[in-house]
């Protein structure tokens, strides 16, 4: 009995110490580090602006499905974000500190046989990272597409305090920087490829936000080969370069927050006050517990060392609200083909918001499907899931891939 009591006491002490450590670290990162970095006394993360995320090992799925798969050609790069992009994204960090990590995945035999000449950019949701989409990425590669998987700023192996986003504009600028980098480094034989953006939740928001801010150039400007010629001959042309954006597909895009996931108005008012000096402070649970009724989704998410498991930081939450307000104003500027999908049982983002947004965009080719019985994670993939869940996942994925192939083959 005495031994049990001793073990319980030791466990309680360890829990207290863990909480004290957490509070000290968060207190330093919230109040002290921003000031020291602004004064140039310190660099973010004591020299590691990813706060340790870049040194984490690949997940089992990333390793087996992509990087150890002999069928897949995978290239990983990291690029410094432009100072102009950081300014637009609301960052105070000085140039040269922040970078974006991304990978390209392709199955060469599938690309040669399908001849789609198209790329799909995978944009992950909040708290997640690109590698979590390895299985979907491999499926898309086998369909003949090259996949571009981006760790958005403050997530995965890109720089930034985990889940701290002062403005959602930085997500769009990161995507643009990656696409420009790819255009600059692709061989002439791959120039002029069509680009599709695919996003879930916050990734869906980012895809649509990008389509509004960086619509395609005129047909003359999209002539095959022009992009790479511009990039190689004139670096200043980067500011006016555009990828050949051919469409956007979204699953449960973050266009309207469901009541179950949005904090009460009083909490938002308090957050706006605290944001002046404690914007990095975690304050809201966000979508926790509202993405799926399958407990395995949360279990596998928490078992992944690379995911963000804390509460939404004050500045991030306010940036989401500001970004939602802006994207609704920009909706009429979206003119590329769009395919929207949303589950009617979503408790994180609301399907009615997606329907209303669909009505506002100017795209001549657009479609929307509201799926009965689907939650926020529309393409769920967990170990041991049923055939019914597999079929539900595949139905959404097939609809999206059909959209890509239809658009990719136009004009061929």
Secondary structure, DSSP 8 states (H G I E B T S, - for coil): -HHHHHHHHHHHHHHHHHHHHHHHHHHIIIIIHHHHHHTTSS-GGGG-TTTTGGGS---HHIIIIIIT-TTEEEEEEEEE--HHHHHHTT----TTS-EEEEEEEEEHHHHHHH---EEEEEE--TT--GGGGHHHHHHHHHTT-EEEEEE-TTSTTSSSSTT--S-THHHHHHHHHHHHHHHHHS-GGGTT-EEEEEEETHHHHHHHHHHHHS----TGGG-TTHHHHHHHH-GGGGGG---EEEEEEEES-SSSB-TTTS--HHHHHHHHHHHHHHTT-EEE-TTTT-S-S-HHHHHHHHH-TTS--S-EEHHHHHHHHHHHHHHHHHGGG--S-EEEEEETT-SSB-HHHHHHHHHH---SSEEEEEETT--S-TT---TT--HHHHHHHHHHHHHHHHHHHHHHTTT-
